[in-house]
Amino acid sequence: WATLVAWGAKKIETRHWATSHRGPLLIHAAKRQSKSELEELLEYPEFERVLDDRYRPQCDPRLTVDHILESMPFGAIVGKVEMVDCVKTEDLRETISREEYMFGNYCDGRFGWIFDRSVDYEPFPYKGEQGLFTIPDELIESCIKKPAECSVCENVFLNRPYEYFRKCDDCEAANVN
């Protein structure tokens, strides 16, 4: 669940292969959606609690799988982390929280990619690949929220990617020109 990594809720990604990469790493959410996997995970309070703040519908006291799948980004870059280590899962199991354990596959023979300093990006569509892959810097720069000045009130705000208006949310909501 790449989105959990971007939010900083998941600090370890488990994989069947090790990597020597250390440093910045963009987080890509796969295009695949697994309704059955999500239904199973929502049975655990740890998983539901993390999703709760972001995806609970205003009028519905219970998270629904369909609502989450409609709201979560898939097939997109969702954030960036600092890759700080890669450790055998056998060496991690006794040292991590129950919540972190619920978010990964800690079977023998796997590896935990340990992350720090997560940054949550406005998701931008990108076709992923197997393994680690390179994304052009200019694409990344064009998709990250950037400071902008409102053309009406001159307040500084973070402009959303792909949106070219130059009004802050307050002026936009008030329909001020």
N, C-alpha and C positions, 0 to 999 in steps of 0.2 A: 504494500500500500504506500505508493510514492508520496501521496499527499500528506500522510502522517509524518514522513521524513521532513518534508518541506516546512511543516508546522512546528517541527522540533519535538513532537510527541514521541517519535520513534528515533532512537539514536543509533540503532544497529540494524543493518540490512544483512540478512543471511543469504548466502549463495553457496552453490556447490563447487565453486572455484575461488581460489585465492587471487589476489592482485597485489602488485608492488606499488601501484599508484598511491601517491600521497599528495594532498593539496586540493585545490578547488575541484568540485564535481557537480555538474548540473544534474538535477533529478528529473527523470522522464517517467510519466505515468503511461503504462502500456495501454494500447487500444482495447485490449480484451477486458470484458466485464464479466464477473462471475457472480451471478445472483445467488447461487447455492452457497458459495464460499462466504459471501456477505451475510446471508441469513444465519449461517453457523457462527460467524464471529460476533454477531449482535447478541448472541446468547450470553456473552461474557460482559459483565458490567464495565470492565476496564476499556474495552473497545467502544462500547456504547457511550461511555462518559467522554471520550475524546471526540467522537463525532457529534455529540449532543449540541454543543455550543454553535457549531457551524451549520448543521443541517436539520435541526428540529424545526418543522413547520410552525409558524406562529400560532395557528389554530389547532394543532394536533399535539396532544401531550406525549405521543409515542412516536419514535422514529420509525419510518417505514423504509423497507428495502428499495422500493421503486423511487421514493423521493430522493434517497441518497444517490442512487445510480443516475438519476436525472441531474443532480446537482454537482456531483464529483467530476473533475476533469479527467478525461481519458485521451490517449494519443496526443499528449502535450508535455512540454517542459513546464514543471510546476514550482521549481525552486533551485536553490544551490546550497551545497554544504561544503565543509572542509573535511576531506577524508584524512583521518589521523592515524588509523591503524587497521590491520587485518589480522584476526586472531582465530584460532581453531575454536569451534563452538564448544568442544569438550572443556576448554579452558574458561569459557564464559558462563556456562550454565549456573554455577554456584555464586556468581558475583552480580547478577543482574536482577532487576525488580520483576515481580510477577507480571506487571503490565508489559514490560519490554519482552519478557518471555512469550507472552500471548501474541505479540506482533511478529514473531519470526519462527523459523523452523530450526531448532537447535539439536537435531539428530546428529549422531556421530558422523564424522567425515565431512562436515560442512564448515563454512568460514563466516565469521561475523565481521562485516565492514563497519568500522566504528567512525561515527560522524560527530562533528562539532560545528558550531556557528551556522545553524540553518537560516536560510533566507527564503521567505515565501514569495514567489513571483505570481503576478497575474498570469494564469496559464496561457501559453501560446502553442498552437498546434504544431506538431513536428512528428514526422514519421521516425519511429525508433528503429534500432538495429539490435542484434544480439551482441552481448559483451559491451565493452566501452567503445564509444564512437565520438567523433569530433563534430562540433557544430560551428559554423562560421561566426566569428566574433561580431560582425556587422549585424547579423540576424539577432543575436542575443541583445546587443545594444539597442536595437530598434524596438524591442518588445518589453523592456523593463520600464516600470513606472518612473517618470522623471518629474522633477519639480517644474511647475508652471505657474504663471501669474494670471489670476482671473482678469479678464478683459473688462469686467464691470466694477468690482470692488477692490481689485489689486491684491487680494489675499493670495498667499502662496499655497498651493495644494499639489498633490501627486496626480499628474495626468495619467489616465488609463491608456494602455496601448490600444492602438487601432481607433481611438476616439480623438477627433481633431478639434472638438469645440474647446474653447479656452475659458469656460466659466467654471467656478467652483460649484460644489453640490448645492450650497445654500442659494446662490443666484440662479442656478438651473431650476431648482425646486420652486422658487418664487417666480420663475419665468421672467426674470429681469433682463432687459436688453441694454 
